[in-house]
Amino acid sequence: MTARPLSDHARLSINDATTKVQWTLEEEIAGYSALGVHGISIWRDKLAACGVAKAARMLAEHGMTVTGLCRGGMFPSDTAAGRQAAIDDNRRAIDDAATIGAACLVLVVGGLPQGSKDIGAARGMVHDGIAAVLEHARAARVPLAIEPLHPMYAADRACVNTMGQANDLCDALGPGLGIALDVYHVWWDPDLEREIARAGKERLLAFHICDWLVPTRDLLLDRGMMGDGVIDIPQIRGWAEEAGYDGFHEVEIFSSENWWKRPAEEVVAVCKERYLTAV
């Protein structure tokens, strides 16, 4: 199913990584709002630089919806102390997400501990880490959203790489846990349509958009603007909507050699244009 074309920007959100270099969080809140975008997802480094209380005030003043806080996770470690430090950090992130009214805390779960080749053990640490913070998240009313990352990141960033693996964790751990679907990471998966349907409305907590460029010059910092690559975004959006997703569509572009070198106003303008023509 290919989704119907979008006709307005009411459900457009911009992840502030998209203007990471150009603007501070304060400038992003004011700038996105002034340019007609009222959804934002925030990275924790920018939130810390602004201050959580100040950010919460500004977000309310500008009528912004916070579609996510990035990121929690990074659970695996080769020491018990390291695993506990990750749990403690995730609890702090949950508290910050609650303060700014974030729709979810996005979990980039972590890869292999230093020196390890045991990806199964790393995935076990992810299960245990999420389990250790889930009750805190439930009490704070902050859903946790596992973001499956492309397999090229399995060693260093996320050993959960498919929607199926994320769904299995949700099955195992229960309410309060869902999925952040990022088309950049999962577009290639032959089981994607089925696993989106399996996730359903309750688990689909976020929908991230950008494009996969051919060639991709950098594994982390060369994401494309929607419409510039090979991902059939309307088809994936259609599958998500058929499964019940009716939330924001969040543009998240890491682009050190292109979009981060352009004025933020231009980047937002192109996001708005491509949202209507390529999403």
FENPE-V587785 format. One record per residue. N is the residue number from 0. RES is the residue in three letters. PSI is psi in degrees with one decimal (999 if undefined). OMEGA is omega in whole degrees, 0 to 359 (NA if undefined). D_LAST is the distance of its C-alpha to the last C-alpha in Angstrom with 2 decimals. Layout:
<<N,RES,PSI,OMEGA,D_LAST> <N,RES,PSI,OMEGA,D_LAST>>
This chain:
<<0,MET,124.5,173,13.46> <1,THR,131.5,184,10.13> <2,ALA,155.1,173,8.59> <3,ARG,148.2,179,9.39> <4,PRO,146.8,177,7.42> <5,LEU,146.7,186,7.40> <6,SER,-9.1,179,10.64> <7,ASP,-179.7,185,11.57> <8,HIS,20.0,185,11.29> <9,ALA,-28.9,183,13.48> <10,ARG,17.6,178,11.48> <11,LEU,128.5,173,10.30> <12,SER,149.6,175,12.56> <13,ILE,122.7,172,13.61> <14,ASN,130.9,190,15.69> <15,ASP,-3.3,168,18.75> <16,ALA,-24.0,182,18.96> <17,THR,-28.5,175,16.52> <18,THR,38.1,185,19.53> <19,LYS,-42.4,187,22.12> <20,VAL,-36.7,190,24.58> <21,GLN,-39.8,191,24.40> <22,TRP,147.4,167,24.78> <23,THR,171.3,177,26.75> <24,LEU,-41.7,178,25.45> <25,GLU,-43.6,179,27.48> <26,GLU,-34.9,179,25.89> <27,GLU,-45.5,180,22.35> <28,ILE,-49.7,180,23.12> <29,ALA,-41.3,185,24.71> <30,GLY,-46.3,178,22.35> <31,TYR,-44.9,181,19.00> <32,SER,-45.7,181,20.75> <33,ALA,-28.8,181,22.29> <34,LEU,8.5,173,19.05> <35,GLY,19.8,176,17.57> <36,VAL,120.6,187,15.64> <37,HIS,15.9,170,17.52> <38,GLY,140.8,179,16.03> <39,ILE,141.3,169,17.37> <40,SER,139.6,194,18.11> <41,ILE,136.8,173,21.42> <42,TRP,148.2,189,23.26> <43,ARG,-29.4,179,26.89> <44,ASP,-40.8,178,28.48> <45,LYS,-36.3,178,27.14> <46,LEU,-42.2,179,28.09> <47,ALA,-39.4,180,31.55> <48,ALA,-35.7,179,32.00> <49,CYS,-39.8,189,31.25> <50,GLY,131.0,187,33.12> <51,VAL,-44.5,182,31.79> <52,ALA,-43.4,179,33.77> <53,LYS,-43.8,179,32.84> <54,ALA,-43.6,180,29.13> <55,ALA,-42.2,179,29.44> <56,ARG,-47.3,182,31.24> <57,MET,-40.5,179,28.81> <58,LEU,-42.9,179,25.77> <59,ALA,-43.8,182,27.70> <60,GLU,-33.1,183,28.93> <61,HIS,6.2,176,25.50> <62,GLY,37.7,183,23.99> <63,MET,141.8,171,21.46> <64,THR,126.0,180,19.96> <65,VAL,108.3,186,20.25> <66,THR,-10.7,176,17.57> <67,GLY,157.4,169,19.57> <68,LEU,128.8,181,22.48> <69,CYS,128.7,358,22.38> <70,ARG,157.2,164,24.38> <71,GLY,-169.7,178,27.06> <72,GLY,-140.1,181,28.30> <73,MET,49.5,187,30.22> <74,PHE,-39.3,186,32.84> <75,PRO,143.2,176,34.74> <76,SER,155.9,179,37.85> <77,ASP,1.3,178,41.12> <78,THR,153.5,176,43.14> <79,ALA,-37.2,179,43.49> <80,ALA,-39.0,178,43.48> <81,GLY,-39.2,178,40.12> <82,ARG,-37.8,178,38.61> <83,GLN,-37.4,178,40.13> <84,ALA,-39.3,178,38.84> <85,ALA,-41.5,178,35.26> <86,ILE,-45.4,180,35.90> <87,ASP,-40.8,180,37.38> <88,ASP,-38.7,179,34.49> <89,ASN,-35.3,176,31.98> <90,ARG,-39.4,176,34.14> <91,ARG,-41.0,179,34.03> <92,ALA,-39.0,177,30.26> <93,ILE,-44.0,180,30.19> <94,ASP,-42.5,179,32.56> <95,ASP,-40.7,178,30.49> <96,ALA,-39.9,178,27.33> <97,ALA,-40.4,182,29.46> <98,THR,-39.7,182,30.81> <99,ILE,3.3,178,27.52> <100,GLY,32.9,181,26.11> <101,ALA,141.1,180,23.33> <102,ALA,-25.3,178,21.46> <103,CYS,162.2,168,22.21> <104,LEU,117.7,182,23.79> <105,VAL,129.8,181,21.69> <106,LEU,112.4,164,24.07> <107,VAL,104.2,206,24.04> <108,VAL,-21.8,182,27.05> <109,GLY,158.7,182,29.02> <110,GLY,-141.8,182,30.41> <111,LEU,137.4,171,33.95> <112,PRO,156.3,181,36.83> <113,GLN,128.2,178,38.74> <114,GLY,-3.8,184,40.86> <115,SER,149.6,170,39.47> <116,LYS,11.8,186,38.32> <117,ASP,89.2,183,38.00> <118,ILE,-27.6,176,34.35> <119,GLY,-41.9,178,35.52> <120,ALA,-38.2,178,37.49> <121,ALA,-41.7,179,34.59> <122,ARG,-32.9,174,32.49> <123,GLY,-39.1,177,35.51> <124,MET,-34.7,176,35.59> <125,VAL,-48.2,177,31.96> <126,HIS,-49.0,185,32.93> <127,ASP,-37.1,179,36.00> <128,GLY,-44.7,177,34.36> <129,ILE,-43.3,179,31.76> <130,ALA,-34.8,183,34.62> <131,ALA,-22.8,182,36.65> <132,VAL,-6.1,188,34.22> <133,LEU,-39.0,180,32.68> <134,GLU,-37.7,176,35.46> <135,HIS,-41.7,179,35.15> <136,ALA,-40.9,178,31.44> <137,ARG,-43.2,180,32.29> <138,ALA,-34.7,180,35.01> <139,ALA,-5.0,183,32.77> <140,ARG,40.9,176,30.07> <141,VAL,104.6,176,27.47> <142,PRO,144.2,175,25.43> <143,LEU,130.5,184,25.12> <144,ALA,105.8,175,21.83> <145,ILE,127.9,176,22.43> <146,GLU,105.2,175,19.77> <147,PRO,130.2,179,20.39> <148,LEU,152.2,178,20.33> <149,HIS,144.7,183,20.32> <150,PRO,-20.8,179,23.93> <151,MET,-14.8,179,24.65> <152,TYR,8.7,187,25.03> <153,ALA,-32.9,184,27.30> <154,ALA,-36.6,191,30.46> <155,ASP,-22.1,185,29.73> <156,ARG,-40.5,185,26.78> <157,ALA,116.9,177,25.93> <158,CYS,4.0,168,27.90> <159,VAL,115.1,194,25.48> <160,ASN,-4.9,180,23.03> <161,THR,158.0,173,21.58> <162,MET,-33.6,179,20.28> <163,GLY,-43.6,178,23.62> <164,GLN,-41.2,179,25.65> <165,ALA,-41.8,177,23.89> <166,ASN,-38.6,179,24.51> <167,ASP,-41.3,178,28.10> <168,LEU,-40.9,178,28.63> <169,CYS,-40.6,177,27.38> <170,ASP,-42.0,186,29.80> <171,ALA,-33.4,191,32.56> <172,LEU,-18.3,170,32.24> <173,GLY,-163.0,188,31.25> <174,PRO,152.5,180,29.83> <175,GLY,-2.9,182,28.22> <176,LEU,132.1,179,26.23> <177,GLY,-154.1,189,22.64> <178,ILE,137.9,167,19.69> <179,ALA,111.4,183,16.93> <180,LEU,112.2,177,14.31> <181,ASP,115.6,185,12.92> <182,VAL,-29.8,181,10.89> <183,TYR,-34.7,186,12.95> <184,HIS,-23.6,190,16.06> <185,VAL,0.1,187,15.75> <186,TRP,-27.6,186,13.62> <187,TRP,-13.1,192,17.06> <188,ASP,119.4,180,18.84> <189,PRO,-16.9,179,20.32> <190,ASP,11.6,190,20.84> <191,LEU,-48.5,182,17.36> <192,GLU,-45.6,181,16.82> <193,ARG,-40.4,182,20.37> <194,GLU,-29.4,173,20.24> <195,ILE,-44.3,178,17.21> <196,ALA,-39.4,178,19.28> <197,ARG,-39.1,179,22.29> <198,ALA,-48.3,177,20.85> <199,GLY,179.2,185,20.05> <200,LYS,-39.8,187,19.36> <201,GLU,-35.1,184,22.24> <202,ARG,-22.5,182,21.24> <203,LEU,97.6,187,17.48> <204,LEU,-20.5,181,17.94> <205,ALA,152.2,181,14.87> <206,PHE,108.7,185,11.32> <207,HIS,140.9,184,10.75> <208,ILE,142.4,168,7.99> <209,CYS,-156.5,181,9.06> <210,ASP,157.2,180,10.16> <211,TRP,115.0,183,13.54> <212,LEU,146.4,173,15.69> <213,VAL,113.0,359,18.55> <214,PRO,157.8,170,21.03> <215,THR,120.1,188,20.34> <216,ARG,-19.2,180,23.28> <217,ASP,133.8,186,23.47> <218,LEU,-18.3,181,22.76> <219,LEU,-40.4,196,21.84> <220,LEU,31.7,179,21.10> <221,ASP,51.3,173,19.01> <222,ARG,152.8,181,15.38> <223,GLY,156.0,170,12.99> <224,MET,145.6,180,10.50> <225,MET,130.8,180,6.93> <226,GLY,-10.7,181,7.88> <227,ASP,-1.8,185,11.45> <228,GLY,-149.5,192,12.10> <229,VAL,0.5,183,12.42> <230,ILE,131.6,174,9.98> <231,ASP,81.6,185,8.43> <232,ILE,-43.9,179,5.46> <233,PRO,-34.8,179,5.13> <234,GLN,-45.6,180,8.82> <235,ILE,-39.6,176,9.25> <236,ARG,-38.9,178,7.53> <237,GLY,-42.5,177,9.85> <238,TRP,-42.6,180,12.65> <239,ALA,-42.2,180,12.40> <240,GLU,-35.7,176,12.53> <241,GLU,-31.0,178,15.28> <242,ALA,-6.6,176,17.05> <243,GLY,-1.0,182,17.09> <244,TYR,128.7,179,14.57> <245,ASP,23.8,182,14.12> <246,GLY,-162.0,182,13.88> <247,PHE,160.4,172,11.93> <248,HIS,116.1,194,8.77> <249,GLU,115.9,178,10.67> <250,VAL,123.1,179,10.16> <251,GLU,104.7,185,13.12> <252,ILE,117.8,170,14.28> <253,PHE,118.5,189,17.88> <254,SER,82.6,187,18.92> <255,SER,-27.8,185,22.64> <256,GLU,2.8,180,23.05> <257,ASN,-82.8,191,20.21> <258,TRP,-27.2,177,18.18> <259,TRP,-11.8,179,21.10> <260,LYS,-0.9,181,23.36> <261,ARG,156.3,176,21.67> <262,PRO,141.1,183,22.47> <263,ALA,-38.8,180,20.44> <264,GLU,-39.2,178,19.98> <265,GLU,-42.2,180,18.41> <266,VAL,-46.1,180,16.00> <267,VAL,-40.7,180,14.91> <268,ALA,-42.1,179,14.75> <269,VAL,-39.1,175,12.46> <270,CYS,-45.7,181,10.13> <271,LYS,-41.4,181,10.25> <272,GLU,-50.3,184,9.90> <273,ARG,-26.3,177,6.92> <274,TYR,-37.6,181,5.15> <275,LEU,-21.8,186,6.27> <276,THR,-19.6,188,6.16> <277,ALA,-1.9,182,3.81> <278,VAL,999,NA,0.00>>
